[in-house]
Amino acid sequence: MNGQQTRLTLNFITGVNENGENIIRSKSFTNVKGDATDESLVAVVNALQSLQVHSLDSVTRTNSYSLN
């Protein structure tokens, strides 16, 4: 398939609201190499996480493909 685009989204817990629920903020990285392995992306996430003040809640990889 041609035209694969990958986005990596990191969700951080930035606090707690008045109901005791986590406040989540996202940071997205676009134009990630589509052929990057999950293992290599985990290594990048681990490196980025070590630079952050807030705790990492979750990570999502989103792949998009062009059908034409």
Secondary structure as UniProt FT lines:
FT   STRAND          5..16
FT   TURN            18..19
FT   STRAND          22..32
FT   TURN            34..35
FT   HELIX           38..49
FT   TURN            50..51
FT   STRAND          55..64
//
